[in-house]
Amino acid sequence: MQITVLGAGAWGTALAMAAAQRHEVMLWARDPAQAATMASEGCNQRYLPDQPFPARLRATARLDEAIDGAAPRLHVIATPMAALRATLRLLPAQAKVLWLCKGFESGTGKLGHQIAAEVLPEAHSGVLSGPSFAQEVAAGLPTALVAASADAGLTRLAVEAFHGGSLRVYMSADPIGVEVGGAVKNVLAIATGIADGLGLGLNARAALITRGLAEMSRLGVAMGAQSETFMGLTGLGDLVLTATGDLSRNRKVGLALAEGLSLADALARLGHVAEGVYSAATVQQQARAHGVDMPLTDAVNAVLAGQIAPREAVGRLMQRDARAESL
């Protein structure tokens, strides 16, 4: 199988490296200088230092090589959500394509499958997601992912492309649930980072993750997802990893905010994209549009907007009226 990964950040590179253990893989970088450096050094020193490329992985900045409409090829988009629409427009009309980005599109509030339906209605498209830190995938540590699409043939192709070795790939027919989980968990990871940064303890962390999962599930079901999806890898699994793992960018933002840093300073320290920062307002908008109560998401948005301090946000959550536990 021939595979092209569009986007040479940490996650795109790590997945390309995993696939290149068995397939011919091309890793496309928009920046010609970055592509040339990767080609000469045989690694992506910028994002995954000292992780050598497999022999079947080749880096390029030539779009005509990466997107060849005549050759049967699986395309994997590894850009931030903000670039998904533009990257889809580069592909052939009937492309076989998966995306790795997580979140809602800013401005439209659309999920990836909705964007693909607009841009490439004839394509075979879906999402590949799950609890996965790029550094661990590149190092060959065990990881489980989910390929989700209404097109069963595409999910089988994803398994053929990536299942094996240290990667396990499950199939799902619920792209809505998988994508909602991927979007909301980033916002909740900021909340957990704030709680941990304030030293609120493990009890608070467990409560926050559990009630965060309830918020995620309520929104997803309201948007047409299957409730059981949120008990799986792309719901609970991804939430636990992103909320507690020290490699999580969104968690790091929460920790920095708890220190008293401004959002701008927290992002400057991070030096990378933290999707939860950009998704939080859209998640809140979607919740209100669907009549879903998401108090944790509301609190994160208030802190990100500078309306309240992190500790005040915690106090407001604790003062909410008692109620029955439910999803």
ChimeraX attribute file (.defattr): number of C-alpha atoms within 10 A of each C-alpha:
attribute: neighborCount
match mode: 1-to-1
recipient: residues
	/A:1	13
	/A:2	15
	/A:3	23
	/A:4	25
	/A:5	27
	/A:6	26
	/A:7	23
	/A:8	27
	/A:9	19
	/A:10	21
	/A:11	22
	/A:12	24
	/A:13	30
	/A:14	25
	/A:15	21
	/A:16	33
	/A:17	28
	/A:18	25
	/A:19	26
	/A:20	22
	/A:21	17
	/A:22	16
	/A:23	18
	/A:24	17
	/A:25	28
	/A:26	25
	/A:27	27
	/A:28	28
	/A:29	24
	/A:30	14
	/A:31	13
	/A:32	14
	/A:33	12
	/A:34	19
	/A:35	21
	/A:36	15
	/A:37	16
	/A:38	22
	/A:39	17
	/A:40	10
	/A:41	13
	/A:42	18
	/A:43	22
	/A:44	23
	/A:45	15
	/A:46	13
	/A:47	16
	/A:48	18
	/A:49	11
	/A:50	12
	/A:51	16
	/A:52	17
	/A:53	23
	/A:54	18
	/A:55	12
	/A:56	15
	/A:57	24
	/A:58	21
	/A:59	28
	/A:60	24
	/A:61	21
	/A:62	14
	/A:63	13
	/A:64	9
	/A:65	12
	/A:66	22
	/A:67	22
	/A:68	15
	/A:69	14
	/A:70	7
	/A:71	8
	/A:72	12
	/A:73	18
	/A:74	22
	/A:75	24
	/A:76	25
	/A:77	25
	/A:78	26
	/A:79	20
	/A:80	18
	/A:81	23
	/A:82	17
	/A:83	14
	/A:84	19
	/A:85	16
	/A:86	11
	/A:87	15
	/A:88	22
	/A:89	12
	/A:90	12
	/A:91	19
	/A:92	16
	/A:93	15
	/A:94	13
	/A:95	20
	/A:96	21
	/A:97	26
	/A:98	27
	/A:99	26
	/A:100	23
	/A:101	25
	/A:102	28
	/A:103	28
	/A:104	29
	/A:105	22
	/A:106	16
	/A:107	8
	/A:108	9
	/A:109	17
	/A:110	15
	/A:111	20
	/A:112	26
	/A:113	22
	/A:114	15
	/A:115	18
	/A:116	22
	/A:117	13
	/A:118	11
	/A:119	18
	/A:120	22
	/A:121	14
	/A:122	14
	/A:123	18
	/A:124	22
	/A:125	27
	/A:126	29
	/A:127	28
	/A:128	27
	/A:129	27
	/A:130	28
	/A:131	20
	/A:132	20
	/A:133	18
	/A:134	19
	/A:135	18
	/A:136	14
	/A:137	22
	/A:138	21
	/A:139	15
	/A:140	15
	/A:141	12
	/A:142	12
	/A:143	16
	/A:144	18
	/A:145	22
	/A:146	23
	/A:147	29
	/A:148	28
	/A:149	24
	/A:150	16
	/A:151	14
	/A:152	16
	/A:153	12
	/A:154	22
	/A:155	26
	/A:156	17
	/A:157	15
	/A:158	25
	/A:159	18
	/A:160	15
	/A:161	19
	/A:162	22
	/A:163	18
	/A:164	14
	/A:165	14
	/A:166	16
	/A:167	18
	/A:168	14
	/A:169	22
	/A:170	18
	/A:171	17
	/A:172	20
	/A:173	18
	/A:174	20
	/A:175	26
	/A:176	24
	/A:177	27
	/A:178	29
	/A:179	28
	/A:180	27
	/A:181	32
	/A:182	27
	/A:183	27
	/A:184	30
	/A:185	31
	/A:186	28
	/A:187	33
	/A:188	30
	/A:189	32
	/A:190	31
	/A:191	33
	/A:192	31
	/A:193	28
	/A:194	28
	/A:195	23
	/A:196	20
	/A:197	20
	/A:198	18
	/A:199	12
	/A:200	14
	/A:201	11
	/A:202	11
	/A:203	8
	/A:204	14
	/A:205	19
	/A:206	13
	/A:207	12
	/A:208	19
	/A:209	21
	/A:210	16
	/A:211	18
	/A:212	26
	/A:213	22
	/A:214	19
	/A:215	22
	/A:216	30
	/A:217	26
	/A:218	22
	/A:219	27
	/A:220	25
	/A:221	19
	/A:222	16
	/A:223	15
	/A:224	12
	/A:225	22
	/A:226	17
	/A:227	19
	/A:228	12
	/A:229	23
	/A:230	25
	/A:231	13
	/A:232	15
	/A:233	22
	/A:234	26
	/A:235	28
	/A:236	23
	/A:237	19
	/A:238	22
	/A:239	28
	/A:240	20
	/A:241	20
	/A:242	27
	/A:243	28
	/A:244	17
	/A:245	16
	/A:246	12
	/A:247	15
	/A:248	19
	/A:249	24
	/A:250	29
	/A:251	30
	/A:252	27
	/A:253	29
	/A:254	31
	/A:255	23
	/A:256	22
	/A:257	26
	/A:258	24
	/A:259	14
	/A:260	14
	/A:261	15
	/A:262	17
	/A:263	18
	/A:264	11
	/A:265	14
	/A:266	19
	/A:267	20
	/A:268	12
	/A:269	13
	/A:270	15
	/A:271	10
	/A:272	9
	/A:273	13
	/A:274	20
	/A:275	23
	/A:276	27
	/A:277	20
	/A:278	20
	/A:279	23
	/A:280	26
	/A:281	22
	/A:282	23
	/A:283	26
	/A:284	23
	/A:285	15
	/A:286	18
	/A:287	22
	/A:288	13
	/A:289	10
	/A:290	15
	/A:291	12
	/A:292	18
	/A:293	15
	/A:294	19
	/A:295	16
	/A:296	21
	/A:297	22
	/A:298	20
	/A:299	21
	/A:300	28
	/A:301	23
	/A:302	17
	/A:303	22
	/A:304	23
	/A:305	13
	/A:306	12
	/A:307	12
	/A:308	14
	/A:309	16
	/A:310	24
	/A:311	14
	/A:312	13
	/A:313	20
	/A:314	18
	/A:315	10
	/A:316	11
	/A:317	13
	/A:318	10
	/A:319	8
	/A:320	9
	/A:321	6
	/A:322	7
	/A:323	6
	/A:324	5
	/A:325	7
	/A:326	7
	/A:327	14
